[in-house]
Amino acid sequence: MKYLIILLSILLVGSSTSAQTVFTKADTLRGSLNENRDWFDIKHYVISVEPNIENKTIQGEVRWNAITTKANNNIQIDLQQPLIIKQVLMIVDPMGKFRLDTLNFTRENNIAIAFPKTKLMIGEEFQLIITYFGKPREAIRPPWDGGWIWEKDANGNPWISVACQGLGASVWYPCKDIQSDEPDNGATIEITIPKKYNITTISNGRQRDVEFMPFRKDTTFSTRVTNPINNYNIIPYIGDYVGWSEKYKGLKGDLDISYFALRQDSAKARVQYQQVPQMIKAFEYWFGPYPFYEDGFKMIQSPHLGMEHQSAIAYGNKFKNGYLGRDLSGSGWGLKWDFIIVHESGHEWFANNITSKDIADMWVHEGFTNYSETLFTEFYYGIEAGNEYNVGSRRTIKNDRPIIGHYGVNEEGSGDMYAKAGSMIHNIRHVINNDSLFRSILIGLNKDFYHQTVTTEQIEKYISTKSGINLSKVFDQYLRTIQIPTFSYSYDEKEKILTYQWKTCIAGFNMPLKFKYEGVDFTLLPSDYQPQKRLIKLGNFNATAFGEAIKKQYYVEVNNEK
C-alpha cells in the first residue's frame, strides 16, 4: 500500500523513458531465481518470534519446509541486517534414515549462503531451521518506509506490528524473499509475549490454541494460514485488541469475518467496519468468490495507514471515509466509502490471489486494485459515478517513468502502477464494450490463475484472448512508455466530415474508441500512420464536449486541430 509514494529521482537521458539505473550484485541476488534459489520450492514456513518490547529486539526460529525440484546446490537465505543468524540446521530423511546436519554458512550484507552436506533426490523434502536474533530495522514512515513498528496506544499499552512490502519480509524473518515462491501450504506464525503486558497477538489465518508457559510467565499466540501467501503479507499485530465476528453468506458459503480494534477505539470500529460486508458483496460480484474462505477474513486496526496482509487486512484510516477523510479523486464519490477498507481488501483478489512473480510487474496488483475502487463506486452509486471517480483519480498520474520496472533486480516501476494502470483497464473495458464479457474476464482471471504467481505477459495474453481483441499495443503504450496517446481530430461542419488519427504514440497503436456523444454511439478506429475520415451528420458540433465524452471513458489526450 504505497498510494501516495514519494518516488525516487531518476536520471533520464534526453527524451528517453528508460532510467540509467545501476544495479548491484545484491540487487540480482535478491530479485532473481539464481542457482542457490531455483532448485527448491517452499511448502510451509513456521515462524516463531519473541519480541523484547523494552529493547526493541527480537529472537526467533524459522523453519522452512521445502521440496527439491532439481539437483540441489547451496541455499540462499535472505535476512536483512542488523539481524544476525545464529545457526542453520538441515533435516533430511533420505531412504527413511533421519539426518540432522549443522550447516556452515557465509554472510554478506543481507544474503547468507548455507552449504548442505547432503545431495537430495528430486522430489525429496527437507527442513531448514534458522535461529536468529538482533535489533531489526525500525520503520520510519510505515507502510512506505517499513520495518518493525513499536508504538503505544492511548492507554500506554504496547502496540506493535511490521510493514514490509517492497522492503521485503526478510526485514523480520529469514526467508526466500521473492514473490515467485509463495509457501504452497501457507505458514504458521507463533509470537511469544510476556504475560505482564496483558496484550494479544493477531495474525494471518485462523487462531490456534494459546500456549501458556507459567515458568517463563510468557504466552505464545499462534495462527495458521493454509493457503499460499506472499512473504510480505505474513505479519503480526500485537496490542490490547478487542475482537468480534460474524458470518457472511458468500458465494462459497459461510465466510468467517473477524474484526479487531484497540480497546479504546472499538466503538468507532464497530460502526466503520460495517462497510466490510458491503465490500465483500461488491467484489464477489465483480471478481468472483473471496479467495481464502479456508482462512477467513480479518480487519485489524494497525499503527500505520494500511496494507493488504492476506486474510488479515491492516486498517489505520482513523475510522473515516475517504483517504484519511480526503477524496483522492476530487469527484466527491471517494468520500462515500472508506478507502482503506475497499482498496486494501481489493488486493485479496489482485496481489494475494493473483501475485506477480517479479515486483517489476506490480501493476497487476495495484492497477486492478485501483480499478476496484471504480467498480465499488459503480456497484453502489451507478456507472456515471464510477466514470467520474476514475477520471478524477487520474490527477495523481505523474508519467515520470514506465509502469513496468526492470526484471530480476527487485525493482518496482512507477507509482503510476495505481491510477494510470487503473485507467488503462478502464480503457480496455470500453474497448471491449460489453460489461458482461468484461466482468467474466475479471472473474476468469481469479479462477484460472487461482492462488498462482503470474507474469505481465500471461495477464496480457489472457485478456486479449478472452476479449477477442488484440490489446498488445494498448498494454505496450500504457505499461512500457510514458507517452499519453493524443486523439487528434477536426470536424468540417459544412461537409460533415470528421478527420482523426492517433498522435504521440507508439508505432502501430490502434486502440479503438467506443463512446457516446449527443445520444449517438460512436465507434472510431483511428490509426497512428494516417488520418481517417468519416461522414458524420451532427448538428451543432461542440469540439470540447466531443473530446470530454472520449476522456470520460479513455485516458487519452484530445486535440481539436481547428
C-alpha positions as CSV (number, residue, x, y, z in Angstrom):
1,M,0.0,0.0,0.0
2,K,2.0,2.9,-1.3
3,Y,-0.7,5.1,-2.9
4,L,1.0,8.4,-2.3
5,I,4.5,7.1,-2.5
6,I,7.3,9.7,-2.9
7,L,9.2,8.4,-5.9
8,L,13.0,8.4,-6.0
9,S,14.5,10.8,-8.5
10,I,15.7,9.1,-11.7
11,L,18.0,10.2,-14.4
12,L,16.6,10.5,-17.9
13,V,18.7,10.8,-21.0
14,G,17.1,13.4,-23.3
15,S,13.5,12.2,-24.0
16,S,14.3,8.6,-23.3
17,T,11.9,6.8,-21.0
18,S,14.4,4.4,-19.6
19,A,16.3,5.3,-16.4
20,Q,20.0,4.9,-16.4
21,T,20.0,2.8,-13.2
22,V,23.0,0.8,-12.0
23,F,22.1,-2.4,-10.3
24,T,24.4,-4.3,-8.0
25,K,25.1,-8.0,-7.4
26,A,22.9,-7.8,-4.3
27,D,20.0,-6.5,-6.4
28,T,20.3,-9.5,-8.7
29,L,20.6,-12.0,-5.8
30,R,17.5,-10.6,-4.2
31,G,15.5,-10.2,-7.3
32,S,16.2,-13.3,-9.3
33,L,16.0,-17.1,-9.0
34,N,19.7,-17.9,-9.1
35,E,21.3,-21.3,-8.8
36,N,21.1,-21.1,-5.0
37,R,17.3,-20.5,-5.0
38,D,15.9,-22.2,-8.1
39,W,16.3,-25.9,-7.0
40,F,13.7,-26.0,-4.2
41,D,10.1,-24.9,-3.6
42,I,8.9,-23.6,-0.2
43,K,5.9,-25.5,1.1
44,H,5.4,-24.0,4.5
45,Y,7.0,-21.6,7.0
46,V,6.9,-21.9,10.7
47,I,7.8,-18.5,12.1
48,S,8.4,-18.4,15.9
49,V,9.5,-15.0,17.3
50,E,9.8,-13.4,20.7
51,P,9.9,-9.6,20.7
52,N,11.6,-7.8,23.6
53,I,9.4,-4.8,23.8
54,E,11.7,-2.7,26.1
55,N,14.8,-3.2,24.0
56,K,13.0,-3.4,20.6
57,T,14.9,-6.6,19.8
58,I,13.7,-10.0,18.6
59,Q,14.9,-13.6,18.8
60,G,13.4,-16.3,16.8
61,E,13.5,-19.6,14.9
62,V,12.1,-20.1,11.4
63,R,11.5,-23.5,9.9
64,W,11.4,-23.9,6.1
65,N,9.5,-27.0,4.8
66,A,10.6,-27.4,1.2
67,I,10.8,-29.9,-1.6
68,T,13.7,-30.4,-4.1
69,T,12.7,-29.7,-7.7
70,K,16.2,-30.2,-9.4
71,A,19.7,-31.1,-8.4
72,N,20.4,-29.3,-5.2
73,N,23.0,-26.6,-4.8
74,N,23.8,-24.2,-1.9
75,I,20.9,-22.4,-0.2
76,Q,20.4,-18.6,-0.3
77,I,18.9,-17.3,2.9
78,D,17.6,-13.7,2.9
79,L,17.8,-11.8,6.3
80,Q,18.3,-8.1,6.5
81,Q,20.9,-6.6,8.7
82,P,21.3,-5.8,11.5
83,L,19.6,-9.1,12.3
84,I,22.1,-11.9,13.0
85,I,21.9,-15.6,12.0
86,K,23.0,-17.8,14.9
87,Q,22.6,-21.3,13.5
88,V,21.4,-23.1,10.4
89,L,20.2,-26.7,10.7
90,M,19.0,-29.0,7.9
91,I,16.8,-32.1,8.4
92,V,16.5,-34.6,5.7
93,D,15.1,-38.1,5.7
94,P,16.8,-40.0,2.8
95,M,15.6,-43.6,2.4
96,G,13.8,-43.3,5.7
97,K,17.0,-42.5,7.6
98,F,16.6,-39.3,9.6
99,R,19.6,-37.0,9.4
100,L,20.2,-33.6,11.2
101,D,23.1,-31.5,9.9
102,T,24.5,-28.3,11.2
103,L,25.3,-26.2,8.1
104,N,28.2,-23.9,7.6
105,F,27.2,-20.6,6.1
106,T,28.7,-17.3,4.9
107,R,27.1,-13.9,5.1
108,E,27.4,-10.8,3.0
109,N,25.1,-7.9,3.8
110,N,21.5,-9.2,3.6
111,I,22.3,-12.5,2.0
112,A,23.6,-15.7,3.6
113,I,24.7,-18.8,1.7
114,A,24.4,-22.1,3.6
115,F,26.2,-25.3,2.4
116,P,24.2,-28.5,2.5
117,K,26.1,-31.7,3.4
118,T,23.6,-33.9,1.6
119,K,22.7,-34.5,-2.0
120,L,19.0,-34.7,-2.3
121,M,16.8,-36.6,-4.8
122,I,14.3,-34.6,-6.9
123,G,11.0,-34.7,-5.0
124,E,12.7,-35.2,-1.7
125,E,11.5,-33.0,1.2
126,F,13.8,-31.3,3.7
127,Q,13.6,-28.7,6.5
128,L,15.8,-25.8,7.1
129,I,15.8,-24.4,10.7
130,I,17.3,-21.0,11.1
131,T,17.8,-19.4,14.6
132,Y,18.4,-15.7,14.6
133,F,18.3,-12.6,16.8
134,G,19.0,-8.9,16.9
135,K,17.5,-5.4,16.7
136,P,15.5,-5.3,13.5
137,R,15.1,-2.2,11.3
138,E,12.6,0.1,12.8
139,A,10.0,1.7,10.5
140,I,10.4,5.4,9.9
141,R,7.3,6.1,8.0
142,P,5.3,3.0,7.7
143,P,4.0,1.5,5.5
144,W,6.1,3.4,2.9
145,D,9.4,3.2,4.8
146,G,8.8,-0.1,6.6
147,G,10.2,-2.3,9.3
148,W,9.1,-3.0,12.9
149,I,6.6,-0.6,14.4
150,W,7.0,-0.1,18.1
151,E,4.1,2.2,19.2
152,K,1.9,2.6,22.3
153,D,-1.9,3.1,22.3
154,A,-3.7,5.9,24.1
155,N,-3.7,3.9,27.3
156,G,0.1,3.3,27.2
157,N,-0.1,-0.3,26.1
158,P,2.4,-1.6,23.6
159,W,1.1,-1.6,20.0
160,I,3.4,-3.4,17.7
161,S,3.4,-4.6,14.1
162,V,5.5,-4.8,10.9
163,A,5.1,-3.3,7.4
164,C,7.5,-4.7,4.7
165,Q,6.1,-4.6,1.2
166,G,8.9,-3.7,-1.2
167,L,11.4,-3.7,1.7
168,G,10.8,-7.4,2.0
169,A,9.8,-9.9,4.7
170,S,13.5,-10.6,5.3
171,V,13.4,-7.4,7.4
172,W,12.0,-9.5,10.2
173,Y,12.4,-13.2,9.4
174,P,14.8,-15.3,7.3
175,C,13.0,-16.5,4.1
176,K,13.2,-17.0,0.4
177,D,12.4,-13.3,-0.2
178,I,10.9,-13.4,-3.7
179,Q,7.3,-13.3,-4.8
180,S,7.6,-16.1,-7.3
181,D,7.9,-18.7,-4.5
182,E,4.9,-18.5,-2.1
183,P,4.7,-21.3,0.5
184,D,2.2,-23.5,-1.1
185,N,0.7,-24.7,2.2
186,G,0.8,-21.4,3.9
187,A,2.5,-20.5,7.2
188,T,2.3,-20.9,10.9
189,I,3.0,-17.7,13.0
190,E,3.9,-18.0,16.7
191,I,4.5,-14.8,18.7
192,T,5.5,-15.1,22.3
193,I,4.7,-12.1,24.6
194,P,5.3,-11.7,28.4
195,K,2.0,-12.1,30.2
196,K,2.7,-9.0,32.2
197,Y,1.6,-6.8,29.3
198,N,-1.9,-8.4,29.1
199,I,-2.0,-7.9,25.4
200,T,-2.7,-10.2,22.5
201,T,-1.3,-11.1,19.0
202,I,-3.4,-11.4,15.9
203,S,-2.0,-12.6,12.6
204,N,-3.0,-14.2,9.3
205,G,-5.3,-17.2,9.1
206,R,-7.1,-18.8,12.0
207,Q,-6.2,-18.6,15.6
208,R,-4.8,-21.8,17.2
209,D,-4.8,-22.7,20.8
210,V,-2.9,-20.2,23.0
211,E,0.0,-21.8,24.8
212,F,0.8,-20.7,28.4
213,M,4.3,-21.1,29.8
214,P,3.9,-20.4,33.5
215,F,7.5,-20.9,34.4
216,R,8.6,-18.3,31.9
217,K,5.5,-16.1,32.5
218,D,5.0,-15.9,28.7
219,T,2.2,-16.5,26.3
220,T,2.6,-17.8,22.8
221,F,-0.2,-16.7,20.3
222,S,-0.4,-18.8,17.2
223,T,-2.2,-18.6,13.9
224,R,-2.0,-20.8,10.8
225,V,-2.6,-19.9,7.1
226,T,-3.5,-22.9,4.9
227,N,-3.4,-21.1,1.5
228,P,-0.4,-19.9,-0.4
229,I,0.7,-16.5,0.8
230,N,3.1,-13.7,-0.2
231,N,6.1,-13.4,2.2
232,Y,5.4,-9.7,2.8
233,N,1.8,-10.5,3.8
234,I,2.8,-12.6,6.9
235,I,2.5,-10.0,9.7
236,P,1.9,-10.0,13.5
237,Y,-0.3,-7.4,15.2
238,I,0.4,-7.0,18.9
239,G,-1.8,-4.9,21.2
240,D,-4.7,-4.5,23.5
241,Y,-7.2,-5.7,21.0
242,V,-10.9,-6.3,21.3
243,G,-12.5,-8.7,18.8
244,W,-15.8,-9.7,17.4
245,S,-17.0,-11.7,14.4
246,E,-19.9,-12.5,12.1
247,K,-20.6,-15.0,9.3
248,Y,-21.2,-13.6,5.8
249,K,-23.3,-15.6,3.3
250,G,-20.9,-15.5,0.3
251,L,-20.5,-17.2,-3.0
252,K,-18.8,-20.2,-1.4
253,G,-21.0,-20.4,1.7
254,D,-20.3,-19.0,5.1
255,L,-17.3,-16.7,5.3
256,D,-16.0,-16.1,8.8
257,I,-15.3,-12.4,9.2
258,S,-13.4,-11.2,12.3
259,Y,-12.8,-7.6,13.4
260,F,-10.2,-6.3,15.8
261,A,-9.6,-2.8,17.2
262,L,-7.8,-1.3,20.1
263,R,-10.0,-1.3,23.2
264,Q,-10.4,2.5,23.3
265,D,-11.4,2.5,19.6
266,S,-13.8,-0.5,19.5
267,A,-17.0,1.6,19.5
268,K,-15.9,3.6,16.4
269,A,-14.6,0.4,14.7
270,R,-17.9,-1.3,15.1
271,V,-19.6,1.4,13.1
272,Q,-16.9,1.8,10.4
273,Y,-16.3,-1.9,9.9
274,Q,-19.9,-2.3,8.8
275,Q,-18.6,-1.5,5.3
276,V,-16.7,-4.8,5.2
277,P,-19.7,-7.0,4.2
278,Q,-20.6,-4.3,1.6
279,M,-17.1,-4.6,0.1
280,I,-17.3,-8.4,0.0
281,K,-20.6,-8.2,-1.8
282,A,-19.3,-5.8,-4.4
283,F,-16.1,-7.6,-5.1
284,E,-17.6,-11.1,-5.2
285,Y,-19.9,-9.7,-7.9
286,W,-17.0,-8.3,-9.9
287,F,-14.2,-10.7,-9.2
288,G,-15.8,-14.0,-8.0
289,P,-15.6,-15.7,-4.6
290,Y,-13.3,-14.3,-1.9
291,P,-10.1,-16.4,-2.5
292,F,-9.4,-17.5,1.1
293,Y,-12.6,-18.9,2.7
294,E,-10.5,-21.5,4.5
295,D,-8.5,-18.9,6.4
296,G,-11.4,-16.4,7.0
297,F,-11.2,-12.7,6.7
298,K,-10.0,-10.2,9.3
299,M,-9.9,-6.4,9.5
300,I,-7.4,-5.3,12.1
301,Q,-6.6,-1.8,13.4
302,S,-2.9,-1.1,12.7
303,P,-0.4,1.5,13.8
304,H,0.0,2.6,10.2
305,L,-2.3,3.5,7.4
306,G,-3.0,0.1,5.9
307,M,-1.7,-2.9,4.0
308,E,-3.2,-5.9,2.1
309,H,-1.9,-8.6,4.5
310,Q,-3.7,-11.7,3.3
311,S,-6.7,-12.6,5.4
312,A,-5.6,-10.0,8.0
313,I,-6.0,-6.6,6.4
314,A,-4.2,-3.8,8.2
315,Y,-6.5,-0.8,8.9
316,G,-5.3,2.6,10.0
317,N,-7.7,5.1,8.3
318,K,-8.8,6.6,11.6
319,F,-12.4,5.3,11.0
320,K,-13.0,8.0,8.4
321,N,-14.4,7.7,4.9
322,G,-12.1,8.6,2.0
323,Y,-8.4,8.5,2.4
324,L,-7.9,9.9,6.0
325,G,-11.0,11.9,5.4
326,R,-10.0,13.2,1.9
327,D,-11.2,12.2,-1.6
328,L,-8.2,11.3,-3.7
329,S,-10.3,11.6,-6.9
330,G,-11.7,15.0,-6.1
331,S,-15.0,13.8,-7.5
332,G,-16.9,13.6,-4.2
333,W,-17.6,9.8,-4.7
334,G,-14.4,8.9,-2.7
335,L,-16.0,10.2,0.5
336,K,-18.9,7.8,0.3
337,W,-16.7,4.9,1.5
338,D,-13.6,4.0,3.4
339,F,-10.6,4.0,1.1
340,I,-8.5,1.5,3.1
341,I,-11.4,-1.0,3.6
342,V,-12.0,-1.0,-0.1
343,H,-8.6,-0.7,-1.6
344,E,-6.6,-3.0,0.7
345,S,-9.4,-5.6,0.6
346,G,-9.4,-5.5,-3.2
347,H,-5.9,-6.8,-3.0
348,E,-7.2,-10.1,-1.7
349,W,-8.1,-10.8,-5.4
350,F,-5.3,-8.9,-7.1
351,A,-2.0,-9.3,-5.2
352,N,-2.9,-12.1,-2.8
353,N,-4.9,-14.5,-5.1
354,I,-3.1,-13.4,-8.3
355,T,0.5,-12.4,-7.5
356,S,3.2,-11.1,-9.8
357,K,6.3,-13.3,-9.9
358,D,8.5,-10.2,-10.2
359,I,7.8,-6.9,-8.4
360,A,8.6,-5.2,-11.8
361,D,5.0,-6.3,-12.7
362,M,3.4,-4.9,-9.6
363,W,0.8,-3.1,-11.8
364,V,-1.0,-6.5,-11.8
365,H,-1.6,-5.8,-8.0
366,E,-2.1,-2.1,-8.0
367,G,-3.7,-1.4,-11.3
368,F,-6.6,-3.8,-10.9
369,T,-7.0,-2.9,-7.2
370,N,-7.0,0.8,-8.2
371,Y,-9.8,-0.1,-10.6
372,S,-11.6,-2.0,-7.9
373,E,-12.3,1.4,-6.4
374,T,-14.1,2.5,-9.6
375,L,-16.0,-0.8,-9.7
376,F,-17.0,-0.5,-6.0
377,T,-18.3,3.1,-6.6
378,E,-20.2,1.9,-9.7
379,F,-21.7,-1.1,-7.8
380,Y,-23.4,1.2,-5.2
381,Y,-23.7,4.5,-7.0
382,G,-24.1,3.8,-10.7
383,I,-21.9,3.8,-13.8
384,E,-21.7,7.5,-14.1
385,A,-20.4,7.8,-10.6
386,G,-17.8,5.2,-11.4
387,N,-16.7,7.1,-14.5
388,E,-16.4,10.3,-12.6
389,Y,-14.3,8.6,-9.8
390,N,-12.0,7.1,-12.4
391,V,-11.5,10.3,-14.3
392,G,-10.8,12.2,-11.0
393,S,-8.3,9.6,-9.9
394,R,-6.1,10.4,-12.9
395,R,-4.9,13.6,-11.3
396,T,-2.4,11.6,-9.3
397,I,-0.7,10.3,-12.5
398,K,2.9,11.5,-13.0
399,N,4.0,9.9,-16.3
400,D,7.6,10.0,-14.9
401,R,8.8,6.6,-16.0
402,P,7.3,3.3,-17.3
403,I,4.9,1.4,-15.1
404,I,6.9,-1.9,-15.5
405,G,10.3,-1.8,-13.8
406,H,13.5,-3.8,-14.6
407,Y,13.2,-7.5,-14.2
408,G,15.3,-9.7,-11.9
409,V,16.7,-6.9,-9.7
410,N,13.9,-6.4,-7.2
411,E,12.8,-3.0,-8.7
412,E,9.2,-1.7,-9.0
413,G,8.2,0.6,-11.8
414,S,6.5,3.9,-11.5
415,G,3.9,4.8,-8.9
416,D,1.6,5.2,-11.9
417,M,1.0,1.5,-11.5
418,Y,-2.0,2.7,-9.5
419,A,-4.1,5.3,-11.3
420,K,-2.6,5.0,-14.8
421,A,-2.8,1.3,-14.9
422,G,-6.4,1.5,-13.4
423,S,-7.2,4.0,-16.2
424,M,-5.8,1.6,-18.8
425,I,-8.1,-1.1,-17.5
426,H,-11.0,1.4,-17.8
427,N,-9.8,2.0,-21.4
428,I,-9.9,-1.8,-22.1
429,R,-13.3,-2.1,-20.6
430,H,-14.7,0.4,-23.1
431,V,-12.8,-1.1,-26.0
432,I,-14.5,-4.4,-25.2
433,N,-17.8,-2.5,-24.9
434,N,-19.5,-5.5,-23.3
435,D,-19.7,-5.3,-19.5
436,S,-20.9,-8.9,-19.2
437,L,-17.8,-10.1,-21.1
438,F,-15.6,-7.7,-19.1
439,R,-16.9,-9.0,-15.8
440,S,-16.4,-12.6,-16.9
441,I,-12.8,-11.8,-17.7
442,L,-12.2,-10.4,-14.2
443,I,-13.8,-13.4,-12.7
444,G,-11.9,-15.7,-15.0
445,L,-8.6,-14.2,-14.1
446,N,-9.3,-15.0,-10.4
447,K,-10.5,-18.5,-11.3
448,D,-7.9,-19.5,-13.9
449,F,-4.9,-18.0,-12.0
450,Y,-6.3,-19.0,-8.6
451,H,-3.5,-18.9,-6.0
452,Q,-0.9,-18.5,-8.7
453,T,2.1,-16.3,-9.4
454,V,2.0,-14.7,-12.9
455,T,3.8,-12.5,-15.4
456,T,2.5,-9.5,-17.2
457,E,2.6,-11.4,-20.4
458,Q,0.2,-14.0,-19.0
459,I,-2.3,-11.4,-18.0
460,E,-2.0,-9.5,-21.3
461,K,-2.5,-12.7,-23.3
462,Y,-5.4,-13.8,-21.2
463,I,-7.3,-10.5,-21.6
464,S,-6.7,-10.3,-25.3
465,T,-7.7,-13.9,-25.9
466,K,-10.9,-13.8,-23.8
467,S,-12.0,-10.4,-25.3
468,G,-11.2,-11.5,-28.8
469,I,-9.3,-8.2,-29.3
470,N,-5.5,-7.9,-29.8
471,L,-4.7,-5.4,-27.0
472,S,-0.9,-5.8,-27.2
473,K,-0.4,-2.2,-28.4
474,V,-2.6,-0.8,-25.6
475,F,-0.5,-2.6,-23.0
476,D,2.7,-1.5,-24.6
477,Q,1.6,2.1,-24.8
478,Y,0.5,2.4,-21.2
479,L,2.8,0.0,-19.3
480,R,6.1,0.5,-21.2
481,T,6.1,4.2,-22.2
482,I,5.3,7.5,-20.6
483,Q,3.6,8.8,-23.7
484,I,-0.1,9.5,-23.4
485,P,-1.7,9.0,-26.8
486,T,-3.4,12.0,-28.3
487,F,-6.6,11.7,-30.3
488,S,-6.2,14.4,-32.8
489,Y,-9.4,15.4,-34.7
490,S,-11.3,18.1,-36.6
491,Y,-14.8,18.3,-37.9
492,D,-15.9,20.0,-41.1
493,E,-19.4,21.2,-40.3
494,K,-20.1,22.1,-43.9
495,E,-19.0,18.7,-45.4
496,K,-20.0,16.8,-42.2
497,I,-16.6,15.1,-42.2
498,L,-14.7,14.0,-39.1
499,T,-11.0,13.6,-39.6
500,Y,-9.0,11.9,-36.9
501,Q,-5.9,9.9,-36.0
502,W,-3.6,8.9,-33.1
503,K,-0.5,11.0,-32.4
504,T,2.3,10.9,-29.7
505,C,2.0,7.2,-29.5
506,I,4.0,4.0,-30.3
507,A,4.1,2.7,-33.8
508,G,1.1,0.7,-34.6
509,F,-1.0,2.0,-31.7
510,N,-4.6,1.1,-32.7
511,M,-6.9,1.4,-29.7
512,P,-10.5,1.8,-30.9
513,L,-12.7,4.4,-29.3
514,K,-16.3,3.5,-28.4
515,F,-18.3,6.2,-26.7
516,K,-21.5,8.2,-26.7
517,Y,-21.8,11.8,-27.8
518,E,-25.1,13.7,-28.1
519,G,-27.0,10.5,-27.7
520,V,-25.1,8.9,-30.6
521,D,-23.0,5.7,-30.2
522,F,-19.6,6.2,-31.8
523,T,-17.0,3.5,-32.8
524,L,-13.9,5.1,-34.2
525,L,-10.8,3.2,-35.4
526,P,-8.0,5.7,-35.5
527,S,-4.5,4.7,-36.7
528,D,-1.1,6.3,-35.9
529,Y,0.1,6.5,-39.5
530,Q,-2.6,8.4,-41.4
531,P,-5.7,10.4,-40.8
532,Q,-9.1,8.6,-41.1
533,K,-12.1,10.4,-42.5
534,R,-15.7,9.6,-41.7
535,L,-19.0,11.2,-42.7
536,I,-20.9,12.0,-39.5
537,K,-24.0,14.2,-39.7
538,L,-24.0,16.2,-36.5
539,G,-25.9,19.3,-35.6
540,N,-24.0,22.0,-33.7
541,F,-20.7,20.3,-33.2
542,N,-19.1,21.2,-29.9
543,A,-15.4,20.1,-30.1
544,T,-14.9,20.5,-26.3
545,A,-17.9,18.3,-25.4
546,F,-16.9,15.8,-28.0
547,G,-13.4,15.5,-26.5
548,E,-14.7,15.3,-23.0
549,A,-17.1,12.4,-24.0
550,I,-14.0,10.5,-25.1
551,K,-11.9,11.4,-22.0
552,K,-14.7,10.2,-19.7
553,Q,-14.1,6.6,-20.8
554,Y,-10.4,6.7,-22.0
555,Y,-7.2,8.0,-20.5
556,V,-6.0,9.9,-23.6
557,E,-5.3,13.5,-24.6
558,V,-7.6,15.1,-27.1
559,N,-6.7,17.8,-29.6
560,N,-9.1,19.6,-31.8
561,E,-7.0,20.8,-34.7
562,K,-9.3,23.6,-35.5
